[in-house]
């Protein structure tokens, strides 16, 4: 049983799983939407929410924390410039997961993860 387990392992070692989730997060901030599997989208959502919350808070320490999550300065600079006014009325839930069907090879549930 998976009682009190905080995250999905996604069939990968920790370093590979974190790299994949950070890559999905960077793609989401660059393009506005990402097509991925349902489990990956649900896990990447936590990274996105954390960075948007840090951007809304503002300050140098928030920038440094966000850079520890995503090491791309251009993406962090853009998010910190646009997110506070874009999500100011939204207390949380800045992503939307839309089901788009199943993947042909392994029948995995595919979704579209996008910023609201």
Secondary structure, 3 states (H helix, E strand, C coil): CCCCCCCCCCCCCHHHHHHHHHHHHHHHHHHCEEEEEHHHHHHHHHHHHHHHHHHHHCCHHHHHHHHHHCCCHHHHHHHHHHHHHHCCCCCCCCEEEEEEEECCCCCCEEEEEEEC
